[in-house]
Each structure stands twice: as structure tokens, then as C-alpha cells.
């Protein structure tokens, strides 16, 4: 399917377990982003990637790990899930981020994660 | 303190009314985005602005760089416009977006 997809869409896990959220885009966009959305905080950036093998921390990176071995995939791993990581997670991609280029971000449908 | 402030936080109006949502930010930006999030959760980019005004259908977005302020207007509002509208800015020289907390708009028939 064309576009940006996330899996799973819903996940329930227990405290201490490792969880990986997948994100896949078919546009060959250079930039990919992971956000979490919580009531009272809006969207907050967890990690982003400017290209394959290049990642950088966002506003709230603690407890998360990312990798980007291929341009189209940007998985987010919670190494040892905590209840505070219960949230809705959105992946996004864009062709570029600066100047007057194609900076629009395209968002995936989101993953609702519950940590018990 | 959030460096991107939206107002109002919640807005309820009747179908057909002219809607204005505001976004203010604290320092110089390279771009400002308006996003729409429907109750189902999906997020869609509406506009990206660096100056002036853009129009798409019944939606109009304006930005005043000197005043560090942007507005999103909806003309002839309709219940299907009910959604959360989110303002996001990219600071000059930055690669990341910073988001406002969103404005929840409800249009009653």
C-alpha cells in the first residue's frame, strides 16, 4: 500500500516488556519522525531521522530506541515498557525540512499503546 | 511554558459560522504548519506557511511574521469540520516541529 503505515494499531503490554512499533513509508522520504500524543501535552517528538543510519533525539527520548537501516522503515522500541509510556504514537515522514522545499509532514494512522 | 500557544483551546459554534483559530509563537520561524486531527485520530496537514496567506476551499491560513502570529479561518463551517486543529512551527535553523496543544472545534448542526 502506498503511503505511511504503522503496526500494530493497538497494543496492550505489561510493565517491563520490550515492545517495538513499526513504521513504513513508500515515498522514499528522507526524514522520519516518531511522536507521542498525550492529553495535556499535545504532540511531542521522541526521535527523528534525517536519512538511513542517521537518527537524533527529540524532546522526550528517554526509554526509547530507534534504528533506521532502510530508508522506508523507522521502528521505535520501548526497551522496558513503563506505564508512563501509555500513549498514542504517531510516525511521520517528509521529503525535506528546510528552505522552501517539500516540508509537509505526512502522518501515519497512529498506534495506541497501553502499558499495564 | 509552551512556546507555541493556541487559542481558544475549545470552540463550539453553529453550522455556517465563520471560525477563527489563533496561533502565537515566541521566536523567529522558518515555517508554520496547520494540521487537522479528526475524532478517529488521523492527522492531516492542511497548510504550510512561511509568509502571507493560503487558501484551500473553505479554509484560509494567514501568518504575520512581525507579530509572530497565525490564524486559521473556516468559512461556512460544517459539522464535518469538527476536529482538533493543531499549529506547529519550525524554528529557524531547526529540523524539528514544535506543536501547540491544539484547538478542539465542534460545529453543531
Interface residues (C-beta under 8 A of the other chain):
Chain A: X31 X33 X40 X41 X42 X43 X44 X45 X48 X50 X56 X58 X88 X90 X92 X97 X98 X99 X100 X103 X104 X105 X106 X107 X109 X110
Chain B: X2 X30 X31 X33 X35 X41 X42 X43 X44 X45 X48 X50 X86 X88 X90 X95 X96 X97 X99 X100 X101 X102
